[in-house]
Amino acid sequence: MLQDAQDGKLDTIITKSISRFARNTLDCLKCVDDLKKIGVNVYFEKEQIDTATASGEMLLTILSAFAQEESRNISENLKWGIRKRYEMGQSRWSALYGYRLNEQGEAVIEPNEGEIVRSIFNLYREGTPLPAIVVKLNALDIPSPRNCKWTETTVQGILKNERYAGDMILTKKQSELSFPVGIVISRGMSMK
């Protein structure tokens, strides 16, 4: 969209809100200023601010600072909640081939898929290479987790997933901006 504006294809950009337009005040103001220099106005629907007016620019400066702070507060609250759940040994459920959540919210083995996962591990333990495992699964017309053909990547993902051994490693991936939490391992479900 910004490229279209620079190419002269737009004269106005309508956006839902300041917080959707930019996450921090400086980015928001710089972008609006750059757009204004090339003759493109921005209208923020939620705040009813039009950068074509002088009062709109002043309001934008004030409200974008509030939007930035709100975004930071939401982020901090979410991180705090995640840290507390991890400290209590809880995590958010993410789909895992071979398991389903029961009515109590507990992960239980789905018999058919569980047998497939056991077979994958048994074949691998016996020394069967990944390509051969993939060929065997596809030859038996067994649907993959995404209901398509099996691939080496899918089989390898199952073999490397610690949750099949009964462990759960939390906060495996962190960005520079994420909170500093150590890795927590909790014993739990297992295909054993």
Sequence and secondary structure as in RCSB ss.txt:
>XXXX:A:sequence
MLQDAQDGKLDTIITKSISRFARNTLDCLKCVDDLKKIGVNVYFEKEQIDTATASGEMLLTILSAFAQEESRNIS
ENLKWGIRKRYEMGQSRWSALYGYRLNEQGEAVIEPNEGEIVRSIFNLYREGTPLPAIVVKLNALDIPSPRNCKW
TETTVQGILKNERYAGDMILTKKQSELSFPVGIVISRGMSMK
>XXXX:A:secstr
 HHHHHTT  SEEEES HHHH SSHHHHHHHHHHHHHTT EEEETTTTEETTSHHHHHHHHHHHHHHHHHHHHHH
HHHHHHHHHHHHTT       TTEEE TTS EEE HHHHHHHHHHHHHHHTT  HHHHHHHHHHTT   TTSS  
 HHHHHHHHH GGGGTEEEE     TTS     EEEE     
